[in-house]
Amino acid sequence: MIRRRALPSSHGLGSVPRACRARGQSLVEFALLLPVLVILMMLAVDVGRVYFSTVSLHNVARIGANYAAQSASAWQGTGNSAMQARYQALMRADARGLDCTLPTTLPAPAFIDSGVNQYSLGSRVRVSLSCRFQLLSPFLYGLIGDSTGGVQVTSTTTFTIRTGSVDSIVVGGATPTPAPTASAGPTSGVEPTPTPTATASSDPDATPDPAATPSPEPTATPELIVSFYGSSTSVDASGGGPPGSEHEHQIVGVPPIEVTFTNTTQGLHGQCLWEFGDGGTSTSCGNTVSRTYSTRGTYTVKLTVQDKSYTRSAYVLVGCKVPAFAGVRKNSAATTWTSAGFDAAKLTTQNGSGNYRIGYQSLAGGLVNPPGGCAGATITVGP
């Protein structure tokens, strides 16, 4: 009996299943695409870090320019070393969150000559800062950095000087020279009657008539013009200042913000009443008076002198500052947002792997009074 030999099956040891071949192809494609994906992710992270550093550096420059605009005399002549040190300290305090390296000594402000005096009221002061930012990805060294991965980030801010004098009235914190009281000049049109010459008379008791005495005119009283302005040197505060200053119509900051109000009222005055809008008042008629606002809100300030008043509506805005989320975990994002004074319902977190570290935020960290304010500002954070 002849036995036939069975042929090997098509799925025997000499063949590879189709499913295995598909899995192997996917692994090869993934291995080829992985370096490209890594490079793109590192590019996005580095570009985002450069952007946030630029925004933060600009805020540091604004703080320095604001202080120099209110203290221009600190750099005039021999200068004031204590005030110059304060200028350095204010900017250093705000620069703690920078992801780039600033010089050991920050550059002094540059005062721009307005044609009269570069340190006078109405001139301008400019603060320019630059810092070195280090890239994380070596692939970008030749694209946006130098040979060692360094990127130079710069920012320049210009403010108007808010100290000096206007029509002989000193503003900006110095004690003003009292305006001279207007007085009437010599009386015009009234001439004294000359003493008549005595006429010889047989009457020995006859005496001449006395000369007529003119009546002086009353002293003219100068017109009372009530006015004032406010300014602040608190960290993250800006705006205010005398007429002509940048953003003079509103002072913006975060609590606590100390505002110094300068009384520029013209004319004689002995009764004053300040109403700061937060329930606080003062009866000081001095050149300056200060008020610290510790609660977020918008405040209207009013000054009454004698029977006349001057009001600045919504003059002080105490708002919120956007926190920096870089490095914060996703599960801590809501606490970070609400601790800064914002509404938790306005925070959106993007999908990511687990409790990731945040590297993206739609609003720049350090931004004061963002669109919508404390109650309406919205933000999105993600990996």
C-alpha positions as CSV (number, residue, x, y, z in Angstrom):
1,M,0.0,0.0,0.0
2,I,1.4,3.3,-1.0
3,R,1.1,6.2,1.4
4,R,1.0,9.8,0.2
5,R,3.1,12.4,2.0
6,A,1.1,15.3,3.4
7,L,2.1,18.8,2.0
8,P,3.0,21.5,4.5
9,S,0.3,23.9,5.4
10,S,0.5,27.5,4.2
11,H,0.5,28.6,7.8
12,G,3.4,26.4,8.9
13,L,6.7,27.3,10.3
14,G,7.9,28.7,6.9
15,S,5.4,31.6,6.8
16,V,4.7,34.8,8.9
17,P,1.1,35.7,9.7
18,R,-0.2,39.0,8.1
19,A,-1.0,40.5,11.5
20,C,2.6,40.2,12.7
21,R,3.9,41.8,9.5
22,A,1.5,44.8,10.1
23,R,2.8,45.3,13.6
24,G,6.4,45.2,12.5
25,Q,5.7,47.9,9.9
26,S,4.0,50.2,12.4
27,L,7.0,49.9,14.8
28,V,9.4,50.9,12.0
29,E,7.2,53.9,11.0
30,F,7.0,55.0,14.6
31,A,10.8,54.7,15.0
32,L,11.3,57.0,12.0
33,L,8.8,59.6,13.1
34,L,9.8,59.7,16.8
35,P,12.8,62.0,16.3
36,V,10.7,64.5,14.3
37,L,8.0,64.6,16.9
38,V,10.6,65.2,19.7
39,I,12.2,68.0,17.7
40,L,8.8,69.7,17.2
41,M,7.9,69.4,20.8
42,M,11.2,70.9,22.0
43,L,10.8,73.7,19.4
44,A,7.3,74.5,20.8
45,V,8.6,74.5,24.4
46,D,11.6,76.7,23.7
47,V,9.6,79.3,21.6
48,G,7.0,79.5,24.4
49,R,9.7,80.1,27.0
50,V,11.3,82.8,24.9
51,Y,7.8,84.5,24.5
52,F,7.0,84.4,28.3
53,S,10.5,85.7,29.1
54,T,10.0,88.6,26.7
55,V,6.7,89.6,28.3
56,S,8.1,89.3,31.9
57,L,11.2,91.4,30.9
58,H,8.9,94.1,29.5
59,N,7.0,94.3,32.8
60,V,10.4,94.7,34.7
61,A,11.3,97.6,32.3
62,R,7.9,99.3,32.9
63,I,8.4,99.1,36.7
64,G,11.9,100.8,36.4
65,A,10.6,103.4,34.0
66,N,7.6,104.2,36.2
67,Y,9.9,104.8,39.2
68,A,12.4,106.9,37.3
69,A,9.6,109.0,35.9
70,Q,8.5,109.9,39.5
71,S,12.1,110.3,40.8
72,A,14.0,111.9,38.0
73,S,16.0,114.1,40.4
74,A,17.7,110.9,41.7
75,W,19.9,110.9,38.6
76,Q,20.4,114.7,38.2
77,G,23.8,116.1,39.1
78,T,25.6,114.0,41.7
79,G,22.4,111.9,42.1
80,N,20.8,110.2,45.1
81,S,22.3,106.8,45.7
82,A,19.5,105.6,48.0
83,M,16.8,106.2,45.4
84,Q,19.0,104.7,42.7
85,A,19.3,101.6,44.9
86,R,15.5,101.5,45.3
87,Y,15.3,101.6,41.4
88,Q,17.5,98.5,41.2
89,A,15.6,96.7,44.0
90,L,12.2,97.2,42.5
91,M,13.2,95.7,39.2
92,R,15.2,92.9,40.8
93,A,12.1,91.9,42.8
94,D,10.0,91.5,39.7
95,A,12.7,89.8,37.8
96,R,12.8,86.8,40.1
97,G,10.5,84.8,37.8
98,L,12.6,85.5,34.7
99,D,13.9,82.4,32.8
100,C,16.9,84.4,31.5
101,T,20.1,85.9,33.0
102,L,20.2,89.7,33.6
103,P,23.4,91.7,34.1
104,T,24.7,92.0,37.7
105,T,24.0,95.8,37.7
106,L,20.8,96.8,35.8
107,P,21.3,99.7,33.3
108,A,20.4,103.2,34.6
109,P,17.5,105.0,32.9
110,A,18.1,107.3,30.0
111,F,16.6,110.7,30.2
112,I,15.6,112.2,26.9
113,D,16.1,116.0,26.5
114,S,12.8,117.8,25.7
115,G,14.6,121.0,24.7
116,V,14.7,122.6,28.1
117,N,15.9,120.1,30.8
118,Q,16.1,116.4,30.4
119,Y,15.0,115.9,34.0
120,S,12.1,118.4,33.9
121,L,8.4,117.7,34.0
122,G,7.1,116.5,30.6
123,S,10.4,115.1,29.4
124,R,10.8,111.4,28.9
125,V,12.8,108.6,30.5
126,R,13.6,105.3,28.8
127,V,14.6,102.0,30.4
128,S,16.2,99.4,28.1
129,L,16.9,95.8,29.4
130,S,18.4,92.8,27.8
131,C,19.0,89.3,29.2
132,R,20.5,86.0,27.8
133,F,18.0,83.1,27.4
134,Q,19.4,79.6,27.2
135,L,17.6,77.2,24.8
136,L,17.0,73.6,25.8
137,S,17.1,72.0,22.4
138,P,20.5,71.7,20.7
139,F,18.6,71.4,17.3
140,L,17.6,75.1,17.6
141,Y,21.1,76.4,18.2
142,G,21.7,77.3,14.6
143,L,18.2,78.5,14.0
144,I,17.3,81.1,16.7
145,G,20.3,81.0,19.0
146,D,24.1,81.4,18.9
147,S,26.6,78.5,18.8
148,T,26.0,77.7,22.5
149,G,22.2,78.0,22.4
150,G,21.9,81.5,23.8
151,V,19.2,84.0,22.7
152,Q,19.4,87.7,23.5
153,V,16.0,89.0,24.7
154,T,15.5,92.8,24.9
155,S,12.8,95.3,26.0
156,T,12.6,99.1,26.0
157,T,9.9,101.2,27.8
158,T,9.5,105.0,27.8
159,F,7.5,106.9,30.4
160,T,6.9,110.7,30.9
161,I,8.5,112.4,33.8
162,R,5.9,113.4,36.4
163,T,7.9,115.6,38.8
164,G,8.7,119.3,38.3
165,S,6.6,122.5,38.2
166,V,3.8,123.9,36.2
167,D,3.3,127.7,36.2
168,S,5.5,128.0,39.3
169,I,3.5,125.3,41.1
170,V,5.7,122.4,42.2
171,V,4.2,118.9,41.6
172,G,5.5,115.4,42.2
173,G,6.1,115.4,45.9
174,A,8.2,118.6,46.5
175,T,6.8,121.3,48.8
176,P,5.5,124.1,46.5
177,T,6.4,127.7,46.9
178,P,3.3,129.6,48.0
179,A,1.8,131.7,45.2
180,P,2.0,135.4,45.9
181,T,-1.2,137.0,47.0
182,A,-2.6,139.4,44.4
183,S,-2.8,143.0,45.7
184,A,-4.1,146.1,44.2
185,G,-1.7,148.6,42.7
186,P,-1.7,152.3,43.3
187,T,-5.2,153.8,43.1
188,S,-5.7,155.2,39.7
189,G,-7.7,158.4,39.0
190,V,-7.8,159.5,42.6
191,E,-5.5,162.3,43.4
192,P,-5.1,163.8,46.9
193,T,-6.4,167.3,47.3
194,P,-3.5,169.6,47.7
195,T,-3.2,171.6,50.9
196,P,-4.4,175.1,50.2
197,T,-2.0,177.9,50.9
198,A,-2.9,180.0,53.9
199,T,-4.1,183.4,52.9
200,A,-3.0,186.3,55.1
201,S,-5.9,187.5,57.1
202,S,-6.6,189.9,59.8
203,D,-8.0,187.0,61.8
204,P,-5.0,185.4,63.6
205,D,-7.0,182.3,64.4
206,A,-7.7,181.4,60.8
207,T,-6.2,177.9,59.8
208,P,-6.0,176.2,56.4
209,D,-8.3,173.3,55.4
210,P,-6.7,169.8,55.8
211,A,-5.8,167.7,52.7
212,A,-8.3,165.1,51.6
213,T,-7.1,161.4,52.2
214,P,-7.8,158.9,49.3
215,S,-9.5,155.6,50.1
216,P,-7.4,152.5,49.1
217,E,-9.0,149.8,46.8
218,P,-9.6,146.3,48.4
219,T,-7.1,143.5,47.8
220,A,-8.1,141.2,45.0
221,T,-8.8,137.5,46.0
222,P,-7.3,134.9,43.6
223,E,-9.8,132.4,42.1
224,L,-9.9,129.0,43.7
225,I,-9.2,126.2,41.2
226,V,-9.3,122.7,42.8
227,S,-7.2,119.9,41.2
228,F,-5.1,116.9,42.1
229,Y,-3.5,113.8,40.7
230,G,-2.2,110.5,42.1
231,S,0.7,108.2,41.5
232,S,2.1,105.0,42.9
233,T,5.5,103.4,43.3
234,S,4.1,100.0,44.5
235,V,5.2,96.9,42.6
236,D,3.0,96.1,39.5
237,A,1.4,99.6,39.7
238,S,1.2,102.0,36.8
239,G,-0.7,105.0,35.4
240,G,-1.7,108.2,37.0
241,G,0.6,111.3,37.2
242,P,0.1,115.0,36.2
243,P,-1.6,116.0,32.9
244,G,0.3,114.8,29.9
245,S,1.5,111.6,31.5
246,E,1.0,108.2,29.9
247,H,-2.2,106.5,31.2
248,E,-2.8,109.6,33.5
249,H,-6.6,108.9,33.7
250,Q,-6.3,105.7,35.9
251,I,-3.9,104.1,38.3
252,V,-3.8,100.3,38.0
253,G,-2.2,97.8,40.4
254,V,-2.7,94.8,42.6
255,P,-3.4,94.9,46.4
256,P,-1.9,96.3,48.5
257,I,-1.3,99.4,46.4
258,E,-0.2,102.7,48.0
259,V,-1.2,105.8,46.1
260,T,0.2,109.3,46.8
261,F,-2.2,112.1,45.9
262,T,-0.7,115.5,45.1
263,N,-2.9,118.6,45.8
264,T,-2.3,121.1,43.0
265,T,-5.2,123.4,44.0
266,Q,-4.5,127.1,43.2
267,G,-5.7,129.9,45.4
268,L,-6.0,130.3,49.2
269,H,-7.6,127.4,51.0
270,G,-7.9,126.4,54.6
271,Q,-10.5,123.6,54.6
272,C,-10.0,120.4,52.7
273,L,-11.7,117.0,52.6
274,W,-10.4,114.0,50.7
275,E,-12.8,111.1,49.9
276,F,-10.8,108.1,48.7
277,G,-13.7,106.0,47.5
278,D,-13.1,103.1,49.9
279,G,-14.8,104.8,52.8
280,G,-11.7,106.5,54.0
281,T,-11.3,110.3,54.3
282,S,-8.7,112.9,55.2
283,T,-8.8,116.6,56.1
284,S,-5.2,117.3,55.2
285,C,-4.5,120.4,53.1
286,G,-0.8,119.5,52.7
287,N,0.9,119.1,49.4
288,T,0.5,115.3,49.5
289,V,-1.6,112.7,51.2
290,S,-1.3,108.9,50.9
291,R,-3.8,106.0,50.9
292,T,-3.3,102.3,50.7
293,Y,-5.9,100.2,48.9
294,S,-6.0,96.6,50.1
295,T,-9.3,95.4,48.5
296,R,-9.8,94.7,44.8
297,G,-12.2,97.1,43.1
298,T,-12.6,100.5,41.3
299,Y,-12.5,103.6,43.4
300,T,-13.6,107.2,42.7
301,V,-11.5,109.9,44.5
302,K,-12.9,113.4,45.4
303,L,-11.2,116.5,46.8
304,T,-13.3,119.3,48.3
305,V,-11.7,122.7,49.1
306,Q,-13.8,125.3,50.7
307,D,-17.1,125.0,48.7
308,K,-15.6,123.7,45.4
309,S,-14.9,120.0,44.5
310,Y,-12.9,118.1,41.9
311,T,-13.7,114.4,41.2
312,R,-11.8,111.7,39.4
313,S,-14.2,108.9,38.6
314,A,-12.9,105.3,38.6
315,Y,-9.4,106.7,39.2
316,V,-7.9,103.8,41.1
317,L,-8.3,100.2,39.8
318,V,-7.1,97.5,42.2
319,G,-7.2,94.3,40.2
320,C,-5.4,90.9,39.8
321,K,-2.2,89.7,38.3
322,V,-2.0,86.6,36.1
323,P,0.1,83.9,37.9
324,A,3.0,82.1,36.1
325,F,2.0,78.5,35.7
326,A,5.3,77.2,34.3
327,G,6.2,74.0,36.2
328,V,2.9,73.9,38.2
329,R,1.1,70.5,38.2
330,K,-2.2,70.2,36.4
331,N,-4.0,69.3,39.7
332,S,-2.7,72.5,41.3
333,A,-3.8,74.8,38.5
334,A,-7.2,75.8,40.0
335,T,-5.6,76.7,43.4
336,T,-2.9,78.8,41.7
337,W,-5.6,80.6,39.6
338,T,-8.0,81.3,42.5
339,S,-5.2,82.3,44.9
340,A,-4.4,85.2,42.5
341,G,-8.0,86.4,42.8
342,F,-9.6,84.9,39.7
343,D,-12.7,82.8,39.2
344,A,-12.0,79.0,39.1
345,A,-14.8,78.5,36.5
346,K,-12.8,80.6,34.0
347,L,-9.9,78.2,34.0
348,T,-9.6,75.5,31.3
349,T,-7.0,72.7,31.4
350,Q,-6.0,70.9,28.2
351,N,-5.8,67.1,28.0
352,G,-2.5,65.5,28.8
353,S,-0.8,62.6,30.3
354,G,-1.7,62.3,34.0
355,N,-0.9,65.1,36.4
356,Y,1.5,66.8,33.9
357,R,3.6,69.9,34.5
358,I,2.1,73.0,32.8
359,G,4.1,74.6,30.1
360,Y,1.5,76.6,28.2
361,Q,-0.9,79.3,29.3
362,S,-3.0,81.6,27.1
363,L,-2.5,84.7,29.3
364,A,1.1,85.8,30.0
365,G,2.2,85.4,33.6
366,G,2.6,88.7,35.4
367,L,-0.1,90.5,33.3
368,V,-1.9,93.0,35.6
369,N,-5.7,93.6,35.1
370,P,-6.1,91.2,32.1
371,P,-9.2,91.5,29.8
372,G,-12.3,90.7,31.9
373,G,-10.7,91.7,35.2
374,C,-10.7,89.5,38.3
375,A,-14.2,88.2,37.7
376,G,-14.3,87.7,33.9
377,A,-10.7,86.9,32.8
378,T,-10.4,83.4,31.2
379,I,-7.3,81.3,30.8
380,T,-6.3,78.0,29.2
381,V,-3.3,76.0,30.4
382,G,-1.8,72.8,29.1
383,P,1.3,70.7,28.9
